[in-house]
Amino acid sequence: QVQLVESGGGLVQTGGSLRLSCAASGGTFSRYAMGWFRQAPGKERELVAAISRSGDYAYYTDSVKGRFSISRDNAKNTVYLQMDSLKPEDTASYYCAARETAFSNKYFYQKDEYRYWGQGTQVTVSS
């Protein structure tokens, strides 16, 4: 059983930056592919970025490419989402998710593929 705790959300102006962290406990972190999702009011939860177990492979949804960066530190059991050049449309609750996999270079796209979820952290970007 893996527990995930996000932190780092907050209120920021357009063009600002935030760094989200997700600390994992209760499992062997390096066995898990990780993802960051977000959900705005009235919208579906969507994948923002995903990263493989090894950290060598990452995926970004088109709307955040060039602005967001996902990374992980397996020694610290933590995955990060660096968010730069934030826009009002980035406003949402952000969730990290974990999926155990035997493949070190694989990441996952669908929320149904992830078994463990954090409680979320709110990001609000003011215009």
Rosetta silent file (secondary structure, phi, psi, omega in degrees, C-alpha in Angstrom):
SEQUENCE: QVQLVESGGGLVQTGGSLRLSCAASGGTFSRYAMGWFRQAPGKERELVAAISRSGDYAYYTDSVKGRFSISRDNAKNTVYLQMDSLKPEDTASYYCAARETAFSNKYFYQKDEYRYWGQGTQVTVSS
SCORE:     score description
SCORE:     0.000 S_00000001
   1 L     0.000  123.555 -179.112    0.000    0.000    0.000 S_00000001
   2 L  -105.619  134.119  173.319    1.455    3.300   -1.126 S_00000001
   3 E  -108.508  136.272 -178.181    0.514    6.616    0.419 S_00000001
   4 E  -122.847  132.626  179.494    1.007    9.780   -1.601 S_00000001
   5 E  -130.094  116.804  178.316    1.033   13.302   -0.199 S_00000001
   6 E   -88.583  153.747  173.896    1.168   16.341   -2.483 S_00000001
   7 E  -154.411  166.577  174.598    2.400   19.764   -1.485 S_00000001
   8 L   104.583   -4.165  177.902    3.448   23.026   -3.070 S_00000001
   9 L   -71.388  172.633  178.825    0.188   24.325   -4.444 S_00000001
  10 E   164.421 -167.163  179.417   -0.982   27.876   -3.956 S_00000001
  11 E  -103.249  130.054 -178.572   -2.035   31.138   -5.547 S_00000001
  12 E  -142.782  153.217  177.757    0.228   32.634   -8.193 S_00000001
  13 E   -81.695  158.903  175.090   -0.078   35.328  -10.833 S_00000001
  14 L   -52.677  133.065 -178.645   -0.070   34.645  -14.560 S_00000001
  15 L    91.725   -8.498 -179.079    3.466   33.950  -15.681 S_00000001
  16 L   -80.869 -175.904 -176.712    4.560   32.763  -12.273 S_00000001
  17 L  -132.424  151.684  171.528    5.972   29.436  -11.175 S_00000001
  18 E  -143.242  152.501  173.911    5.197   26.733   -8.670 S_00000001
  19 E  -123.105  114.950  176.723    6.877   23.455   -7.822 S_00000001
  20 E   -89.647  143.973  175.187    4.649   20.630   -6.704 S_00000001
  21 E  -123.908  149.636  175.340    6.031   17.720   -4.714 S_00000001
  22 E  -134.814  111.401 -179.148    4.553   14.311   -4.074 S_00000001
  23 E   -95.797  130.799 -178.179    6.071   12.272   -1.276 S_00000001
  24 E  -108.224  146.463  175.132    5.479    8.530   -1.308 S_00000001
  25 E  -147.177  159.964  174.926    5.587    6.101    1.581 S_00000001
  26 L    89.882    1.932  179.503    4.658    2.507    2.269 S_00000001
  27 L  -153.089  179.041  176.106    6.146    0.979   -0.833 S_00000001
  28 L   -90.097  100.829 -169.133    9.276    0.708   -2.937 S_00000001
  29 H   -55.839  -37.687 -176.524    9.046    3.976   -4.808 S_00000001
  30 H   -68.219   -7.242  176.527   11.365    2.933   -7.611 S_00000001
  31 H   -88.061   -4.139 -170.985    8.886    0.225   -8.628 S_00000001
  32 E  -113.604  128.709  163.717    6.239    2.786   -9.515 S_00000001
  33 E   -75.638  146.374 -173.978    5.602    4.809  -12.604 S_00000001
  34 E  -124.262  153.377  176.394    4.183    8.170  -11.569 S_00000001
  35 E  -142.305  153.162  169.935    1.802   10.673  -13.001 S_00000001
  36 E  -113.130  127.158  176.697    0.488   14.142  -12.287 S_00000001
  37 E  -117.451  163.819  172.469   -3.159   14.772  -13.079 S_00000001
  38 E  -141.876  154.959  179.456   -5.328   17.826  -12.666 S_00000001
  39 E  -143.036  119.035  175.624   -9.014   18.454  -12.368 S_00000001
  40 L   -94.531  157.089 -179.030  -10.774   21.769  -12.757 S_00000001
  41 L   -55.598  130.610  178.064  -14.347   22.282  -11.519 S_00000001
  42 L    77.928    4.554 -178.379  -16.837   20.653  -13.865 S_00000001
  43 L  -119.666  162.311  176.603  -14.130   18.971  -15.921 S_00000001
  44 L   -72.170  153.179  173.275  -12.691   15.507  -16.215 S_00000001
  45 L   -72.250  130.283 -176.037   -9.460   14.631  -14.458 S_00000001
  46 E  -125.474  150.052  176.758   -6.715   14.805  -17.049 S_00000001
  47 E   -74.012  131.698  175.884   -3.126   13.666  -17.259 S_00000001
  48 E   -98.718  -49.816 -178.467   -0.631   16.521  -17.143 S_00000001
  49 E  -156.370  153.302  178.275    2.641   14.597  -17.101 S_00000001
  50 E  -140.035  154.499 -177.860    3.922   11.104  -16.480 S_00000001
  51 E  -142.622  144.124 -179.342    7.316    9.634  -15.734 S_00000001
  52 L   -74.721  170.386  177.570    8.775    6.166  -15.868 S_00000001
  53 L   -56.507  -42.326 -176.164   10.241    4.303  -12.914 S_00000001
  54 L   -75.108  -20.588 -174.748   13.729    5.136  -14.034 S_00000001
  55 L    84.805   -2.171 -176.367   12.955    8.781  -14.619 S_00000001
  56 L   -81.925  -18.478 -176.761   14.451    8.526  -18.093 S_00000001
  57 L  -125.563  136.486 -178.268   11.148    8.772  -19.940 S_00000001
  58 E  -142.838  155.333  178.972    8.461   11.386  -19.535 S_00000001
  59 E  -130.960  144.748  176.057    5.263   12.449  -21.220 S_00000001
  60 E  -133.355  139.486  171.350    3.510   15.821  -21.263 S_00000001
  61 L   -68.672  152.882 -171.794    0.101   16.784  -22.464 S_00000001
  62 H   -56.491  -37.333 -173.389    0.300   19.307  -25.275 S_00000001
  63 H   -68.284  -14.055 -178.246   -1.006   22.236  -23.270 S_00000001
  64 H  -116.434   -2.430 -179.135    1.925   22.128  -20.817 S_00000001
  65 L   -58.925  134.163 -178.790    4.805   21.188  -23.096 S_00000001
  66 L    83.789  -10.318  179.379    7.693   23.604  -22.705 S_00000001
  67 L  -115.047  -35.444 -177.896    6.236   25.023  -19.470 S_00000001
  68 E  -109.293  152.120  177.288    6.053   22.068  -17.064 S_00000001
  69 E  -141.107  127.068  177.427    8.706   19.547  -16.135 S_00000001
  70 E  -100.878  141.569  177.316    8.251   16.292  -14.260 S_00000001
  71 E  -151.150  167.818  178.943   11.110   14.682  -12.384 S_00000001
  72 E  -144.990  152.306  174.356   11.667   12.193   -9.605 S_00000001
  73 E  -125.317  100.278 -175.300   14.197   11.455   -6.910 S_00000001
  74 L   -68.258  -23.403  177.225   13.981    7.779   -6.077 S_00000001
  75 L   -72.489  -25.656 -179.543   16.327    8.222   -3.128 S_00000001
  76 L  -104.628    2.970  179.236   13.864   10.706   -1.603 S_00000001
  77 L    54.971   42.017 -173.411   10.709    8.827   -2.689 S_00000001
  78 E  -137.124  140.493  171.163    9.451   12.012   -4.289 S_00000001
  79 E  -116.903  145.345 -175.202    8.146   13.115   -7.656 S_00000001
  80 E  -122.276  155.206  169.735    8.061   16.764   -8.671 S_00000001
  81 E  -133.224  105.924  175.810    6.181   18.929  -11.110 S_00000001
  82 E   -85.866  123.347 -176.448    7.890   22.193  -11.937 S_00000001
  83 E  -119.205  115.151  178.761    5.346   24.579  -13.428 S_00000001
  84 L  -116.106  164.322  178.315    6.550   27.723  -15.163 S_00000001
  85 L    48.873   48.996 -175.847    4.785   30.391  -17.215 S_00000001
  86 L   -66.105  147.159 -178.752    1.541   29.547  -15.505 S_00000001
  87 L  -123.016  157.420  178.010   -1.737   30.524  -17.090 S_00000001
  88 H   -55.735  -31.903 -179.632   -5.227   30.950  -15.630 S_00000001
  89 H   -72.406   -5.416  173.101   -6.289   27.785  -17.469 S_00000001
  90 H   -83.492   -7.097  179.628   -3.809   25.826  -15.347 S_00000001
  91 L   -61.276  124.454 -176.694   -6.022   26.470  -12.334 S_00000001
  92 E  -179.003  170.507  165.111   -7.084   23.100  -10.922 S_00000001
  93 E   -86.696  132.547 -177.504   -6.563   20.589   -8.179 S_00000001
  94 E  -108.825  132.794 -176.629   -3.407   18.641   -8.936 S_00000001
  95 E  -124.197  139.253  168.799   -3.066   14.983   -7.998 S_00000001
  96 E   -99.505  154.207 -176.562   -0.153   12.607   -8.124 S_00000001
  97 E  -143.215  152.367 -176.933   -0.727    8.960   -8.876 S_00000001
  98 E  -130.444  145.260  179.476    1.325    5.773   -8.779 S_00000001
  99 E  -142.102  120.129  178.536    1.260    2.555  -10.730 S_00000001
 100 E   -71.541  137.883  179.802    3.525   -0.404  -10.027 S_00000001
 101 L  -148.775  149.027  177.189    5.157   -1.776  -13.139 S_00000001
 102 L   -82.444  -11.117 -174.012    7.834   -4.288  -14.040 S_00000001
 103 L   -99.295  119.559 -173.885    8.997   -2.045  -16.875 S_00000001
 104 L   -72.953  -21.931 -175.172   11.534    0.598  -15.887 S_00000001
 105 L  -111.483   19.666 -177.262   10.989    2.759  -18.961 S_00000001
 106 L  -107.062  141.643  169.827    7.207    2.732  -19.215 S_00000001
 107 L  -126.127  171.390 -170.925    4.738    5.424  -18.242 S_00000001
 108 L  -128.748  145.762 -173.163    0.965    5.392  -18.301 S_00000001
 109 L  -101.486  -33.628 -169.141   -1.608    7.730  -19.785 S_00000001
 110 L   -95.456  140.881 -179.249   -4.967    6.739  -18.386 S_00000001
 111 H   -63.614  -29.303  179.874   -6.200    7.515  -14.888 S_00000001
 112 H   -70.339  -13.319  178.666   -7.677    4.009  -14.657 S_00000001
 113 H   -83.488  -11.737 -178.957   -4.158    2.603  -15.008 S_00000001
 114 L   -98.743  135.344 -176.129   -3.074    4.184  -11.729 S_00000001
 115 L   -95.370  -35.576 -172.954   -3.840    2.447   -8.477 S_00000001
 116 E  -114.438  140.722 -175.998   -2.721    4.929   -5.832 S_00000001
 117 E  -134.723  147.006  170.156   -3.680    8.585   -5.554 S_00000001
 118 L   -85.078  179.902 -176.069   -2.848   11.520   -3.359 S_00000001
 119 L   -87.068  -12.785  177.447   -5.400   13.877   -1.866 S_00000001
 120 L    96.996  153.632  174.572   -4.564   16.729   -4.225 S_00000001
 121 E  -137.340  137.967 -173.995   -3.189   20.226   -3.938 S_00000001
 122 E   -85.732  132.980  173.120   -4.890   23.340   -5.270 S_00000001
 123 E  -119.799  124.210  178.745   -3.210   25.550   -7.847 S_00000001
 124 E  -125.060  124.138 -179.835   -4.846   28.869   -8.625 S_00000001
 125 E  -112.453  117.458 -178.372   -3.454   31.191  -11.284 S_00000001
 126 E   -90.487  147.199 -179.046   -4.814   34.716  -11.226 S_00000001
 127 L   -91.703    0.000    0.000   -5.021   36.854  -14.351 S_00000001
